């Protein structure tokens, strides 16, 4: 026993020496950029790159260049977000956990990412996220002085109430994950823990799509809570710091339990805010549907539970769209055909295939006898999650049993969806 303890202490001592040497080398390499950062803060860059000094230096230099480009140092005083982002970028800071770290509520199910992408520039979306992070840094400074000890870390309550299959829209997911990555790339080790609540049945599929872009360190900080999430939240956050709608005591001055003065409730962005179409053409196929004709896209679905996902836009004019499944010699309608104004706003949607087989997406221009229709489209099949991914999700679940067991009381996965109209 003594030898084991001695060996463990030696390993810890050796690791500590290696980390200190890595810090010394790191500080030497970035000495031209160091301003007010102390050793504690600099170590975070090393931790984010597993103490690989070269990688940490590259990360630090890239971040410093990006901060200069985005004028991050003056965002808190000089930057005013566009009105649409102030009104519809859901989420907000609500208080602090029991250790003084800021607590943020993200209303993912109330976020109209498509509407925001049509209504604001990418740089403004980035600046809003960066400004949030700068506010957290300022909060750490204030709380550290107040508590007379170092305070850092961010607690996120990720509320998925209202999430539906419209969240499967790939450009929106990619943009959201890009904004999240700003935290990891420019504020390393900021996330302390994330509590996912009200996870819908579609959560495993969303996680599958997001998983490749989430670092292992972040995955280890995600905790998926069951219906009794309040008891867990109150272990880390005092009731007076937790919104009443989540089981705490905090309300707006008028008694609103959702704390709307602190948490932007988001919602569908009105089309009058739209500035432009969302650019996603590089991932799309180009085709022309001749006048009086149809374009059919056949897909073979091999597994029940797979999801067909599509997006398309037309140049100048509307077009008909529908989805069918081959059943013997007949084609069965699964998404009712209808004419859509995809020349005004790109159309997207998805359909959950309960039955494997051949599915056909049809772009219908048979009603037009005078005009060909130029179309850009992308179509894909999302396979159901496998056992390995299910096990990974189970490890995130802070309750006894499996994801399926925890999710018994959740709402049904949205019905097979016709194309979303934001």
PETAJO-V199167 format. One record per residue. N is the residue number from 1. RES is the residue in one small letter. SS is DSSP state (@ for helix, = for strand, . for the rest). OMEGA is omega in whole degrees, 0 to 359 (none if undefined). D_FIRST is the distance of its C-alpha to the first C-alpha in whole Angstrom. Layout:
n | res | ss | omega | d_first
N | RES | SS | OMEGA | D_FIRST
N | RES | SS | OMEGA | D_FIRST
//
This chain:
n | res | ss | omega | d_first
1 | x | . | 180 | 0
2 | x | @ | 181 | 4
3 | x | @ | 180 | 5
4 | x | @ | 180 | 5
5 | x | @ | 179 | 6
6 | x | @ | 180 | 9
7 | x | @ | 180 | 10
8 | x | @ | 179 | 11
9 | x | @ | 180 | 12
10 | x | @ | 178 | 14
11 | x | @ | 178 | 15
12 | x | @ | 179 | 17
13 | x | @ | 179 | 18
14 | x | @ | 179 | 20
15 | x | @ | 179 | 21
16 | x | @ | 179 | 23
17 | x | @ | 179 | 24
18 | x | @ | 179 | 26
19 | x | @ | 179 | 27
20 | x | @ | 178 | 29
21 | x | @ | 177 | 30
22 | x | @ | 179 | 32
23 | x | @ | 179 | 33
24 | x | @ | 180 | 35
25 | x | @ | 181 | 36
26 | x | @ | 180 | 37
27 | x | @ | 179 | 39
28 | x | @ | 183 | 41
29 | x | @ | 183 | 42
30 | x | . | 183 | 43
31 | x | . | 180 | 45
32 | x | . | 183 | 48
33 | x | . | 183 | 47
34 | x | . | 177 | 45
35 | x | . | 183 | 47
36 | x | . | 184 | 45
37 | x | . | 176 | 42
38 | x | . | 184 | 39
39 | x | @ | 180 | 35
40 | x | @ | 181 | 34
41 | x | @ | 181 | 37
42 | x | @ | 179 | 37
43 | x | @ | 180 | 33
44 | x | @ | 178 | 34
45 | x | @ | 177 | 36
46 | x | @ | 179 | 33
47 | x | @ | 181 | 31
48 | x | @ | 180 | 34
49 | x | . | 176 | 34
50 | x | . | 177 | 30
51 | x | . | 170 | 31
52 | x | . | 188 | 33
53 | x | @ | 181 | 36
54 | x | @ | 180 | 39
55 | x | @ | 179 | 39
56 | x | @ | 178 | 38
57 | x | @ | 180 | 41
58 | x | @ | 179 | 43
59 | x | @ | 182 | 42
60 | x | @ | 182 | 43
61 | x | @ | 178 | 46
62 | x | @ | 180 | 47
63 | x | @ | 181 | 46
64 | x | @ | 178 | 48
65 | x | @ | 180 | 51
66 | x | @ | 179 | 51
67 | x | @ | 180 | 51
68 | x | @ | 180 | 54
69 | x | @ | 184 | 56
70 | x | @ | 181 | 56
71 | x | . | 185 | 56
72 | x | @ | 184 | 53
73 | x | @ | 181 | 53
74 | x | @ | 182 | 56
75 | x | @ | 184 | 56
76 | x | @ | 184 | 55
77 | x | @ | 190 | 58
78 | x | @ | 187 | 61
79 | x | . | 176 | 60
80 | x | . | 182 | 61
81 | x | . | 175 | 60
82 | x | . | 183 | 63
83 | x | @ | 184 | 65
84 | x | @ | 179 | 63
85 | x | @ | 178 | 60
86 | x | @ | 183 | 60
87 | x | @ | 192 | 61
88 | x | @ | 175 | 60
89 | x | . | 191 | 56
90 | x | . | 176 | 54
91 | x | = | 178 | 51
92 | x | = | 178 | 51
93 | x | = | 186 | 48
94 | x | = | 182 | 48
95 | x | = | 184 | 46
96 | x | = | 175 | 42
97 | x | . | 186 | 39
98 | x | . | 178 | 37
99 | x | . | 177 | 35
100 | x | . | 181 | 39
101 | x | . | 180 | 39
102 | x | = | 178 | 42
103 | x | = | 179 | 43
104 | x | = | 175 | 45
105 | x | = | 176 | 47
106 | x | = | 178 | 48
107 | x | = | 186 | 51
108 | x | @ | 181 | 50
109 | x | @ | 179 | 53
110 | x | @ | 186 | 55
111 | x | = | 175 | 55
112 | x | . | 185 | 58
113 | x | @ | 179 | 57
114 | x | @ | 180 | 60
115 | x | @ | 179 | 62
116 | x | @ | 180 | 60
117 | x | @ | 176 | 60
118 | x | @ | 192 | 64
119 | x | @ | 183 | 65
120 | x | . | 177 | 63
121 | x | . | 178 | 62
122 | x | @ | 181 | 58
123 | x | @ | 178 | 58
124 | x | @ | 176 | 59
125 | x | @ | 179 | 56
126 | x | @ | 182 | 53
127 | x | @ | 177 | 55
128 | x | @ | 179 | 54
129 | x | @ | 179 | 51
130 | x | @ | 179 | 50
131 | x | @ | 176 | 52
132 | x | @ | 181 | 49
133 | x | @ | 178 | 46
134 | x | @ | 176 | 48
135 | x | @ | 178 | 49
136 | x | @ | 178 | 45
137 | x | @ | 179 | 44
138 | x | @ | 179 | 47
139 | x | @ | 178 | 45
140 | x | @ | 182 | 42
141 | x | @ | 181 | 44
142 | x | @ | 182 | 46
143 | x | @ | 178 | 43
144 | x | @ | 178 | 40
145 | x | @ | 182 | 43
146 | x | @ | 184 | 44
147 | x | @ | 179 | 40
148 | x | . | 175 | 39
149 | x | . | 182 | 36
150 | x | . | 175 | 36
151 | x | . | 171 | 37
152 | x | . | 182 | 37
153 | x | . | 180 | 36
154 | x | = | 176 | 39
155 | x | = | 181 | 39
156 | x | = | 171 | 41
157 | x | = | 187 | 43
158 | x | = | 185 | 44
159 | x | = | 183 | 47
160 | x | . | 176 | 48
161 | x | . | 179 | 51
162 | x | . | 179 | 54
163 | x | . | 177 | 53
164 | x | . | 184 | 55
165 | x | @ | 175 | 55
166 | x | @ | 178 | 57
167 | x | @ | 179 | 54
168 | x | @ | 180 | 54
169 | x | . | 189 | 56
170 | x | @ | 180 | 54
171 | x | @ | 179 | 56
172 | x | @ | 177 | 55
173 | x | @ | 181 | 51
174 | x | @ | 179 | 51
175 | x | @ | 180 | 53
176 | x | @ | 180 | 50
177 | x | @ | 175 | 47
178 | x | @ | 179 | 49
179 | x | @ | 177 | 49
180 | x | @ | 182 | 45
181 | x | @ | 176 | 44
182 | x | @ | 178 | 46
183 | x | @ | 183 | 43
184 | x | @ | 186 | 41
185 | x | @ | 186 | 43
186 | x | @ | 178 | 44
187 | x | . | 186 | 41
188 | x | . | 178 | 38
189 | x | . | 178 | 35
190 | x | . | 182 | 38
191 | x | = | 180 | 37
192 | x | = | 174 | 34
193 | x | = | 178 | 35
194 | x | = | 176 | 38
195 | x | = | 177 | 39
196 | x | = | 180 | 41
197 | x | = | 180 | 43
198 | x | . | 180 | 46
199 | x | . | 181 | 45
200 | x | . | 179 | 48
201 | x | . | 182 | 48
202 | x | . | 182 | 49
203 | x | @ | 180 | 46
204 | x | @ | 180 | 44
205 | x | @ | 177 | 47
206 | x | @ | 180 | 47
207 | x | @ | 179 | 43
208 | x | @ | 181 | 44
209 | x | @ | 183 | 47
210 | x | @ | 190 | 45
211 | x | @ | 182 | 41
212 | x | . | 183 | 42
213 | x | . | 179 | 43
214 | x | . | 181 | 40
215 | x | . | 180 | 37
216 | x | @ | 179 | 33
217 | x | @ | 179 | 32
218 | x | @ | 179 | 35
219 | x | @ | 182 | 34
220 | x | . | 182 | 31
221 | x | . | 182 | 33
222 | x | = | 179 | 35
223 | x | = | 179 | 35
224 | x | = | 185 | 38
225 | x | . | 178 | 39
226 | x | . | 185 | 41
227 | x | . | 178 | 44
228 | x | . | 184 | 42
229 | x | @ | 184 | 41
230 | x | @ | 182 | 42
231 | x | @ | 178 | 39
232 | x | @ | 180 | 37
233 | x | @ | 182 | 39
234 | x | @ | 173 | 39
235 | x | @ | 184 | 35
236 | x | @ | 186 | 36
237 | x | . | 177 | 39
238 | x | . | 184 | 41
239 | x | @ | 181 | 44
240 | x | @ | 180 | 47
241 | x | @ | 184 | 45
242 | x | . | 179 | 46
243 | x | = | 183 | 49
244 | x | @ | 182 | 50
245 | x | @ | 177 | 51
246 | x | @ | 178 | 47
247 | x | . | 179 | 47
248 | x | . | 182 | 47
249 | x | . | 188 | 49
250 | x | = | 176 | 51
251 | x | . | 169 | 54
252 | x | . | 178 | 57
253 | x | . | 179 | 59
254 | x | . | 178 | 62
255 | x | . | 180 | 59
256 | x | . | 183 | 58
257 | x | . | 181 | 55
258 | x | . | 176 | 54
259 | x | . | 184 | 54
260 | x | . | 176 | 57
261 | x | . | 179 | 57
262 | x | . | 185 | 54
263 | x | . | 173 | 53
264 | x | = | 186 | 56
265 | x | . | 176 | 57
266 | x | . | 182 | 58
267 | x | = | 182 | 60
268 | x | . | 180 | 63
269 | x | . | 178 | 64
270 | x | . | 184 | 68
271 | x | @ | 179 | 70
272 | x | @ | 176 | 72
273 | x | @ | 187 | 69
274 | x | . | 179 | 68
275 | x | . | 190 | 69
276 | x | . | 172 | 68
277 | x | . | 175 | 67
278 | x | . | 182 | 63
279 | x | . | 178 | 63
280 | x | . | 190 | 61
281 | x | @ | 185 | 64
282 | x | @ | 181 | 62
283 | x | @ | 187 | 60
284 | x | . | 172 | 63
285 | x | = | 178 | 66
286 | x | = | 178 | 69
287 | x | = | 174 | 72
288 | x | = | 177 | 76
289 | x | = | 186 | 77
290 | x | . | 178 | 81
291 | x | . | 180 | 83
292 | x | . | 186 | 84
293 | x | . | 177 | 81
294 | x | = | 172 | 77
295 | x | = | 181 | 74
296 | x | = | 177 | 71
297 | x | = | 181 | 68
298 | x | = | 180 | 66
299 | x | = | 177 | 63
300 | x | = | 178 | 61
301 | x | = | 186 | 58
302 | x | . | 184 | 56
303 | x | . | 174 | 53
304 | x | . | 181 | 54
305 | x | . | 175 | 53
306 | x | = | 181 | 53
307 | x | = | 170 | 55
308 | x | = | 179 | 58
309 | x | = | 183 | 58
310 | x | = | 174 | 61
311 | x | = | 179 | 63
312 | x | = | 174 | 66
313 | x | = | 181 | 69
314 | x | = | 184 | 73
315 | x | . | 171 | 75
316 | x | . | 186 | 78
317 | x | . | 180 | 78
318 | x | . | 179 | 77
319 | x | = | 175 | 76
320 | x | = | 180 | 75
321 | x | = | 176 | 72
322 | x | = | 180 | 70
323 | x | = | 184 | 68
324 | x | = | 175 | 68
325 | x | = | 178 | 67
326 | x | = | 179 | 68
327 | x | = | 187 | 69
328 | x | . | 179 | 71
329 | x | . | 185 | 74
330 | x | = | 171 | 74
331 | x | = | 180 | 72
332 | x | = | 179 | 71
333 | x | = | 175 | 70
334 | x | = | 169 | 67
335 | x | = | 187 | 67
336 | x | = | 179 | 71
337 | x | = | 174 | 73
338 | x | = | 178 | 74
339 | x | = | 182 | 76
340 | x | = | 181 | 73
341 | x | . | 183 | 74
342 | x | . | 175 | 71
343 | x | . | 180 | 74
344 | x | . | 177 | 73
345 | x | . | 178 | 69
346 | x | . | 183 | 67
347 | x | = | 174 | 66
348 | x | = | 179 | 63
349 | x | = | 181 | 62
350 | x | = | 180 | 60
351 | x | = | 178 | 60
352 | x | = | 185 | 57
353 | x | = | 177 | 58
354 | x | . | 182 | 57
355 | x | . | 175 | 59
356 | x | . | 177 | 59
357 | x | = | 181 | 62
358 | x | = | 178 | 64
359 | x | = | 181 | 65
360 | x | = | 173 | 67
361 | x | = | 186 | 68
362 | x | = | 171 | 71
363 | x | = | 193 | 73
364 | x | = | 176 | 76
365 | x | . | 184 | 79
366 | x | . | 180 | 82
367 | x | . | 182 | 83
368 | x | . | 179 | 84
369 | x | . | 183 | 87
370 | x | . | 188 | 88
371 | x | . | 164 | 84
372 | x | . | 179 | 81
373 | x | = | 174 | 78
374 | x | = | 185 | 75
375 | x | = | 171 | 72
376 | x | = | 184 | 68
377 | x | = | 170 | 66
378 | x | = | 182 | 62
379 | x | = | 176 | 61
380 | x | = | 175 | 57
381 | x | = | 176 | 56
382 | x | = | 181 | 52
383 | x | . | 175 | 50
384 | x | . | 180 | 48
385 | x | . | 178 | 44
386 | x | . | 185 | 42
387 | x | @ | 181 | 39
388 | x | @ | 180 | 37
389 | x | @ | 178 | 39
390 | x | @ | 178 | 39
391 | x | @ | 180 | 35
392 | x | @ | 179 | 34
393 | x | @ | 179 | 37
394 | x | @ | 180 | 35
395 | x | @ | 179 | 32
396 | x | @ | 186 | 34
397 | x | = | 180 | 35
398 | x | . | 177 | 34
399 | x | . | 180 | 35
400 | x | . | 176 | 34
401 | x | . | 186 | 36
402 | x | . | 175 | 37
403 | x | @ | 181 | 40
404 | x | @ | 179 | 43
405 | x | @ | 180 | 42
406 | x | @ | 188 | 41
407 | x | @ | 183 | 44
408 | x | @ | 184 | 47
409 | x | @ | 183 | 48
410 | x | . | 177 | 49
411 | x | . | 180 | 52
412 | x | . | 172 | 54
413 | x | . | 185 | 53
414 | x | . | 180 | 57
415 | x | . | 178 | 60
416 | x | . | 201 | 61
417 | x | . | 168 | 62
418 | x | . | 185 | 65
419 | x | . | 182 | 65
420 | x | = | 171 | 63
421 | x | . | 188 | 66
422 | x | . | none | 65
//
